[in-house]
Amino acid sequence: MSAVKSDFLRIAIERGFVQDCTDAQGLDRELREGSLTAYVGYDCTADSLHVGSLVSIMLLRLFQRCGHRPIVLMGGGTTKVGDPSGKDEQRQLLTEEQIARNMAGIRSVFEKFLGFGRGPSDAVMANNAEWLDRLGYIEFLREVGRHFTINRMLTFDSVRLRLEREQPLTFLEFNYMLLQAYDFVELARRYDCKLQMGGSDQWGNIVNGVELGRRLDGRALYGLTTPLITTASGAKMGKTATGAVWLNAERLSPYEYWQFWRNVEDADVGRFLRLFTELPMDEIARLERLEGAERNESKKILATEATALAHGRAAAQAAAETARRTFEEGASGEALPKIAIGRAELDRGIPAFELLHRAGLAASKGEARRLIKAGGAKLNDAAIDDEMRPVTSADLDGQGLIKLSVGKKRHALVEAG
C-alpha cells in the first residue's frame, strides 16, 4: 500500500493506522475522485468508550479532516445480540433502558472528536436499531441468510476459537456477523457509504459486509482494519491496575487521563504520538529522539495533546499544571482525583488499606495491603507503616483534605462529605 496517492490513506499508513484493506488501490482511487463516506460501529455495552476504541475514533477524525464524511454507527440493535469476536463467553444481555443510557454516554465522547452537521463532510450519527428492530425474521433469512454458508462461518475466529476451547456459542451470537454485514449494506443504501473501518478482530465481519453488498446490490464496497494496539510490554491497550481508561470525564477525570498518557512506557511514546495526537510528523520524530530525562518531556507533550482532544485544551493544561505542582512542589493540586467520605465515618476512622482501595489507588483490598507492606503507600506524604492504621478526620489538612499516594505518580484526595 506504499504507492497510495489519496491524502487519507497516505496519512493513515504513515501514522500507523492501517493493518489490512480489502482493495487498497480501488479505495485509493475512490478517495481521490471525491468525497467518500465511511463508518465505524460501536456497540453500547457501557456508558462510555475507553482508550481501546481511540484508534478507530482518531481514524474517523482523520477521515473527516481529509474532507470525507464519517458515520458513527451506534449499535442500538446489535448490542441486543452481542459481538462474540474476541470473547470467551457470551456478553451479558442488556435491557432497552440500559442500552439507551449507554448510548447517550457514548454520544458525548464523539462530540469532542468530530464535527456534526448537515455539510458534505459533517459527521453523521446513526443507530442500527432503526432498521434491525424492524426486520422480519423469515424475510431476513431469505434475503441475507442465503448468502452465508455454515461451512464458512465456522472458519471465522469469533466462532472457531470458541468451539476449539469447547466454550458455548449461542445461536443468538452466531447471528451477529449476519447483522453486521447487513448494517454495511443498509448504510450503503441510505448514505452511499462505501467503506467500513474497524479493529483487525473485525476483519471477518467487515469482509462479510463487502461481499453481501456485492451480492445483494452489485455495490463496490471496501473494508479497512486498524492494528490492535498493545503496549511495548504486551499489555492490552487501555487497561490499568485499577481498571479501564475511560474517555468520559464522569468515569475518569481529565487529570487521571493525563496521567495515563504521562506514564506510558518509553518504547511506546513515538507510536502513541503518531496515533493519538495530531502533532506534525517532523515534531514527533524530534520527540522520539529524546533520551534519558528529556524523554519525560515527550511524555508530557503526549499526555497534554491526547487529553486536549478528549477533554479540551483548558482541561489538559490544568491537568499538566496539577501534575507539575504535585510532583515538583509537593502540593495537593485541586484537579487530583477526589472522593468524599461521610464525616461520621471519617470520625470513626477507616483502615488505611481500605481507603486506598476506595480511592481507586489499588485494584483490590489485597493489593492495597501489599502496597502498604512494601512501603509504597503514603498518607499526606508520609509513609504508611501499618495497613490497619485508622485514617480519621484528624488527618485532614488545613484545606480539609487528606492526600493519598501510591509511588511517585499516583495520588488521590479524600474530603469529608
C-alpha positions in Angstrom: 0.0 0.0 0.0 3.0 2.3 -0.2 2.0 3.7 -3.6 -1.3 5.2 -2.5 -1.9 8.9 -3.5 -5.0 9.9 -1.6 -4.4 12.1 1.5 -6.4 9.9 3.8 -4.7 6.6 3.0 -1.3 8.2 2.8 -1.5 9.8 6.2 -3.3 6.8 7.8 -0.5 4.5 6.7 2.3 6.9 7.7 0.9 7.3 11.2 0.3 3.5 11.7 -3.4 3.2 11.5 -3.7 0.6 8.7 -3.5 -3.2 9.1 -5.4 -4.6 6.2 -7.6 -3.3 3.3 -9.8 -5.3 1.0 -8.8 -3.4 -2.1 -6.3 -0.6 -1.3 -5.9 0.5 -4.9 -9.6 0.7 -5.6 -10.2 2.6 -2.3 -7.4 5.0 -3.1 -8.9 5.7 -6.4 -12.4 6.4 -4.9 -10.8 8.7 -2.3 -9.1 10.7 -5.0 -12.2 11.1 -7.1 -14.2 12.9 -4.5 -15.7 12.9 -1.0 -16.4 9.4 0.4 -18.5 8.1 3.3 -17.1 5.6 5.8 -18.4 4.2 9.1 -17.2 2.5 12.3 -19.7 0.7 14.5 -19.8 0.8 18.3 -21.9 -1.4 20.5 -23.4 0.2 23.6 -22.1 -2.2 26.2 -21.1 0.6 28.7 -21.9 4.3 29.2 -18.5 5.3 27.9 -15.9 4.1 25.4 -12.4 3.5 26.6 -8.9 4.1 25.1 -9.2 0.7 23.3 -11.6 2.4 21.0 -9.5 5.5 20.4 -7.6 4.2 17.4 -10.9 4.0 15.4 -12.1 7.3 16.7 -8.9 9.1 15.7 -9.2 7.4 12.3 -12.7 8.8 11.8 -11.3 12.2 12.8 -8.6 11.9 10.2 -11.1 10.8 7.6 -13.1 14.0 8.3 -10.1 16.2 8.3 -9.3 14.9 4.8 -12.6 16.1 3.5 -14.7 13.0 3.8 -17.9 12.1 5.7 -17.7 9.8 8.8 -20.6 7.9 10.2 -20.6 6.8 13.8 -22.9 3.8 13.9 -24.4 3.2 17.4 -25.3 -0.5 17.9 -28.7 0.0 19.4 -29.7 -3.2 17.6 -26.6 -5.3 17.6 -26.0 -4.7 21.3 -29.1 -6.8 21.9 -27.2 -9.7 20.4 -23.6 -9.2 21.4 -20.4 -9.5 19.3 -18.6 -12.8 20.0 -15.4 -11.5 18.5 -12.5 -11.9 20.9 -14.8 -13.0 23.7 -14.6 -16.3 25.7 -18.2 -16.2 26.9 -21.5 -14.6 26.0 -21.9 -11.0 26.8 -24.5 -10.0 29.4 -27.8 -9.2 27.8 -28.8 -5.6 28.4 -32.3 -4.1 28.7 -33.6 -1.4 26.3 -33.2 1.2 29.1 -29.5 0.2 29.7 -28.7 0.4 26.0 -30.3 3.8 25.7 -28.4 5.1 28.7 -25.1 3.7 27.4 -25.8 5.2 24.0 -26.2 8.7 25.5 -22.9 8.4 27.3 -21.1 7.2 24.2 -22.5 10.0 22.1 -20.9 12.6 24.3 -17.4 11.2 23.5 -17.8 11.8 19.8 -18.8 15.4 20.2 -15.2 16.1 21.3 -13.6 14.4 18.3 -15.9 15.0 15.3 -17.9 17.9 13.8 -21.6 17.0 13.3 -23.9 18.9 11.0 -25.5 18.9 7.5 -22.5 19.7 5.4 -20.9 17.3 2.9 -18.1 16.3 5.3 -20.0 16.7 8.6 -20.3 13.6 10.7 -23.5 11.5 10.9 -24.6 9.5 13.9 -26.8 6.6 13.1 -28.4 3.8 15.1 -28.8 0.3 13.6 -31.9 -0.3 15.7 -33.7 1.9 13.1 -33.5 -1.0 10.6 -32.6 -4.1 12.7 -35.6 -3.7 15.0 -38.0 -3.8 12.1 -36.5 -6.8 10.3 -38.9 -9.7 9.7 -37.1 -13.0 10.6 -38.2 -15.1 7.6 -37.7 -12.2 5.2 -34.2 -11.5 6.6 -33.2 -15.2 6.3 -34.4 -15.3 2.7 -32.6 -12.1 1.7 -29.4 -12.2 3.7 -29.1 -15.7 5.3 -28.9 -17.5 1.9 -25.6 -15.7 1.1 -23.8 -17.2 4.2 -22.8 -20.8 4.4 -22.3 -22.5 7.8 -19.1 -24.0 6.5 -17.5 -20.6 6.0 -19.0 -19.1 9.2 -17.3 -21.8 11.2 -13.9 -20.7 9.9 -14.1 -17.2 11.4 -12.1 -16.7 14.5 -15.0 -15.4 16.6 -16.7 -18.8 16.1 -13.7 -21.2 15.6 -11.9 -20.2 18.8 -15.0 -20.7 20.9 -15.5 -24.1 19.5 -11.9 -25.1 19.8 -12.0 -24.1 23.5 -15.2 -26.0 24.0 -16.9 -22.8 25.2 -20.6 -22.3 24.4 -21.6 -20.1 21.5 -25.3 -19.3 21.4 -27.3 -19.1 18.2 -28.0 -15.5 19.1 -24.3 -14.6 18.9 -23.9 -16.8 15.8 -26.2 -14.4 14.0 -24.1 -11.3 14.8 -21.9 -11.5 11.7 -25.0 -11.5 9.5 -26.4 -8.4 11.2 -23.1 -6.5 11.0 -22.9 -7.4 7.3 -26.4 -6.2 6.8 -25.5 -2.9 8.6 -23.0 -2.2 5.9 -25.5 -2.8 3.1 -28.1 -0.6 4.8 -25.7 2.3 5.3 -24.6 2.0 1.7 -28.3 2.2 0.6 -29.1 5.1 3.0 -25.9 7.2 2.9 -23.9 5.8 -0.1 -21.4 4.6 2.5 -18.6 2.7 0.7 -16.1 2.0 3.5 -16.3 0.2 6.8 -13.4 0.6 9.2 -12.6 -1.2 12.5 -10.1 -3.2 14.5 -8.3 -6.2 13.0 -10.5 -8.5 15.1 -13.4 -7.3 12.9 -11.8 -8.3 9.6 -14.2 -11.3 9.0 -17.3 -9.3 9.8 -16.1 -6.5 7.5 -15.4 -8.8 4.6 -18.8 -10.3 5.0 -20.4 -6.9 4.6 -18.3 -6.2 1.5 -19.4 -9.5 -0.1 -23.0 -9.0 0.9 -23.1 -5.6 -0.7 -21.8 -7.1 -4.0 -24.2 -10.0 -4.0 -27.4 -8.1 -3.0 -26.9 -4.8 -4.8 -23.8 -5.1 -7.0 -22.1 -2.5 -5.0 -18.3 -2.0 -4.8 -17.7 -1.7 -1.0 -14.4 -1.6 0.9 -13.0 -2.6 4.2 -10.1 -1.3 6.2 -8.8 -2.5 9.6 -6.5 -1.0 12.2 -4.0 -3.0 14.2 -5.0 -4.0 17.7 -2.8 -1.8 20.0 -0.8 -3.3 22.8 1.9 -1.7 24.9 5.6 -2.4 24.3 5.4 -4.9 27.2 2.5 -6.7 25.5 -0.3 -5.5 27.8 -3.7 -4.7 26.3 -4.1 -1.0 25.5 -6.4 0.9 27.9 -6.2 -1.4 30.9 -4.5 -0.4 34.1 -4.2 -1.9 37.6 -7.3 -0.1 38.6 -9.5 -0.7 35.5 -10.3 0.7 32.1 -9.1 4.1 30.9 -12.5 5.7 30.1 -13.0 8.6 27.7 -15.8 10.2 29.6 -14.8 12.7 32.4 -17.6 11.2 34.5 -15.8 7.9 34.5 -12.2 9.1 34.6 -11.1 12.7 35.4 -9.0 14.6 32.9 -6.2 14.5 35.4 -6.2 10.7 35.6 -6.5 10.6 31.9 -3.5 12.8 31.5 -1.6 10.7 34.0 -2.3 7.5 32.0 -0.5 9.0 28.9 2.3 10.5 31.0 3.1 7.1 32.4 3.3 5.1 29.2 6.4 3.1 28.5 9.4 4.8 26.8 9.2 2.5 23.8 5.6 3.5 23.2 6.0 7.3 23.1 6.6 7.7 19.3 4.0 5.3 18.2 1.4 6.8 20.5 2.2 10.4 19.4 1.5 9.3 15.8 -1.8 7.6 16.7 -3.2 9.7 19.4 -2.1 13.3 18.7 -2.2 15.5 15.6 1.4 16.8 16.0 3.3 17.0 12.7 5.5 14.0 11.9 8.7 16.0 12.0 7.9 17.2 15.5 7.1 13.6 16.5 10.4 12.5 15.1 12.2 15.1 17.2 10.4 14.0 20.3 11.2 10.3 19.6 14.9 11.1 19.5 14.9 12.5 23.1 16.6 10.3 25.6 17.0 10.0 29.4 15.3 12.6 31.5 14.3 14.5 28.3 12.0 11.6 27.4 9.8 12.7 30.2 9.1 15.9 28.3 7.9 14.0 25.3 5.6 12.0 27.6 4.2 15.2 29.0 3.5 16.5 25.5 1.8 13.2 24.6 -0.3 13.5 27.7 -1.3 17.1 27.1 -2.1 16.7 23.4 -4.1 13.5 23.9 -6.0 15.0 26.8 -6.8 18.1 24.8 -8.5 16.1 22.2 -10.6 14.1 24.7 -11.4 16.9 27.3 -10.4 20.2 25.8 -7.2 22.3 25.8 -8.1 24.0 29.1 -8.6 20.7 31.0 -5.4 19.3 29.5 -3.3 22.3 30.6 -4.9 22.3 34.1 -4.0 18.6 34.4 -0.4 19.3 33.4 -0.2 22.1 35.9 -1.6 20.0 38.7 1.0 17.3 37.9 3.8 19.9 37.9 2.7 21.3 41.3 2.2 17.8 42.8 5.5 16.3 41.7 7.7 19.4 41.7 6.3 21.4 44.6 4.7 18.7 46.7 1.3 20.5 46.6 -2.0 18.6 46.7 -3.5 20.0 43.5 -7.2 20.7 43.1 -7.6 18.6 40.0 -6.3 15.4 41.6 -8.9 12.5 41.8 -11.1 13.2 44.8 -13.5 11.1 46.8 -15.9 12.2 49.6 -16.2 10.2 52.9 -19.0 10.9 55.3 -17.9 13.0 58.3 -19.3 10.4 60.8 -17.4 7.6 59.1 -14.2 9.6 58.9 -14.5 10.5 62.6 -14.7 6.8 63.4 -11.7 6.0 61.2 -11.2 3.9 58.1 -8.3 1.3 57.8 -5.6 2.7 55.5 -5.7 -0.3 53.2 -9.5 0.1 52.7 -9.2 3.8 52.0 -6.5 3.2 49.3 -8.9 0.8 47.6 -11.9 3.1 47.8 -9.8 6.0 46.4 -9.0 3.9 43.3 -5.3 3.6 44.0 -5.4 -0.2 44.4 -7.5 -2.6 42.3 -8.4 -4.7 45.4 -8.0 -4.5 49.2 -5.4 -7.3 48.9 -3.4 -5.2 46.6 -3.7 -2.2 48.9 -2.3 -4.4 51.8 0.6 -5.5 49.7 1.4 -1.9 48.6 1.5 -0.7 52.2 3.6 -3.7 53.3 6.1 -2.9 50.5 6.4 0.7 51.7 4.7 2.0 48.5 1.8 4.0 50.0 1.8 7.4 51.7 -0.7 9.5 53.7 -0.1 13.2 53.5 3.3 12.5 52.0 4.3 10.3 55.0 4.8 6.5 54.6 2.0 4.3 55.9 3.7 1.7 58.0 0.5 -0.2 59.2 -2.2 -1.4 56.8 -4.7 -1.2 59.7 -3.7 2.4 60.7 -7.0 4.3 61.1 -7.4 7.3 58.8 -9.6 9.8 60.6 -10.8 13.4 60.4 -7.7 14.3 62.4 -5.7 13.6 59.3 -7.4 16.4 57.3 -5.1 19.3 56.4 -5.9 23.0 56.5 -7.9 22.7 53.3 -10.0 19.9 54.7 -8.2 17.3 52.5 -6.3 14.0 53.0 -3.7 13.2 50.3 -3.1 9.5 49.5 -0.2 8.4 47.3 1.0 5.2 45.7 4.5 5.5 44.4 5.6 8.9 43.0 3.0 9.2 40.2 -0.4 8.2 41.6 -2.3 10.4 44.0 -5.9 11.0 45.3 -7.6 13.3 47.7 -10.1 12.5 50.4 -12.5 15.1 51.7 -15.2 14.9 54.4 -18.6 14.8 52.8 
